[in-house]
Amino acid sequence: MSFFRAVPVGAVCLWWATWLPAAPLVEPVAAPAPLREAVQAVWQASPEVAAAKAGFDAAAAQARAAARPLYNPELQFEVENADVDRRVAGVGLTLDLSGKRRARATQGEAVAQASEAAYALARRDVATRWLKAWVAQAQAARQIALGRQRVELMRRFDALAAERLRVGDVSSPERDLAALALGEAQMQQAALVGQEASARAALTAIAGPASSFPRKQEPGALPSGPTPLAPGPRRDDGPVDLPPMPVGLPPPADSVAPVEVDVLPELAQARAEQQAAAAGVRVARRARVPDPTVSLTGGEVRSGSRHDRVIGLNVSLPLPLLNSGSAEVAAALAEEDAASARRRASEFAQHAGREAARVRYAALRETAGAFRQGRAGAFAERTALLEKLWRAGEIGTGDYLTQLKQSLDTALSGQELQAQAWQAWFDHLAAAGRLNDWLDGRGTGVSP
């Protein structure tokens, strides 16, 4: 329940940017080194990235296996003791005359490419989610600090109201209003602490506890080139602080040069899956063609006093009468159609998502920039002025509390707007295919 009365909007606009510190509006078009270091540690500690890397390794091994010959030679021995004694040895080999090996190798390579794209996609998604959770946690911590000042202000105001009630300067209802304002501020502070705990839990859910983050290194220790494909060993050096959130705003939306849509990991994965499905059709069709088995035997045959050496050639061919493999071909064709439809759907989604992310970020950044460029004032000076006016009786207790609450709410909204702008920036970079470039220090394709 709120005990504050409404005030004219003009009184609020005078102080709407009071609580934001002065800072440059534009950050460099490359991630700060501490942030790049933190994301590297997230990739090393993330189970999702490790699972995607293991899946890629498995697909690569399966592709190598698919490129190997299908059939191994067979060694045969035949021994018979009867009226005729036979001692025969032979070797046989099934011949891949229909190109099954080539079809399987093509399919395995496409599956490996899809797994590699899935690995890149997992790294990007984990980084995006962690960065947005990091911003949420940093923003919650800032709100806690501002809320702490609110509680102290209300506590001091409550004490002053009690003192003025004793000398008869304020009425009993006004004294109660000050006490209620203090209680409300304390409840709001508890809610902010809970939000900060939830934001930190979201960070932990992505990459484990804070001990997975590396300790600070000397400047220049972190390589600025592309990140390696395989995650490095996990480091547990003890808890450390997260990198601080920049006080400015990210670069404008037009500072990002989007890559071609086909280069995005979503499209690369969908395209590789379609190629794997098409290769699966060829595999199914080749499987319908029977492969002959050729065997060469040699030995000796004894019948009484007669001793003969024998050499034999055997060719066998399976007959596809009971199962011709047509159902497998039909299933593979259907899977190819489904993969093609998924690729087109992914392409539509990426085009739409890219534009939506750009528009949302441009709007949020423009609003946040306008908010920050408004008339600013010092927090201490403003609170001192409000208290002075209240002590002098120029404003009532209700007006004092209403204006102070409105200013604090506006400051909290400004912090929330800045956090949303940074989160939209990460979405914009991911949709444009430039998140890894920004994290690696290579920029975003356009000079600021």
Secondary structure, DSSP 8 states (H G I E B T S, - for coil): --------HHHHHTTTTTTS----SB--SS--HHHHHHHHHHHHH-HHHHHHHHHHHHHHHHHHHHTS-S---EEEEEEE-SSSEEEEEEEEEE---S-HHHHHHHHHHHHHHHHHHHHHHHHHHHHHHHHHHHHHHHHHHHHHHHHHHHHHHHHHHHHHHHHHHHHTSS-HHHHHHHHHHHHHHHHHHHHHHHHHHHHHHHHHHHH-SGGGS-----TT-S--S---SS----------------SSB---GGGB----GGGSHHHHHHHHHHHHHHHHHHHHHHHTS---EEEEEEEEEEETTEEEEEEEEEEE----SS--SHHHHHHHHHHHHHHHHHHHHHHHHHHHHHHHHHHHHHHHHHHHHHHHTS----HHHHHHHHHHHHHTTSS-HHHHHHHHHHHHHHHHHHHHHHHHHHHHHHHHHHHHT-HHHHHTTS--BS--
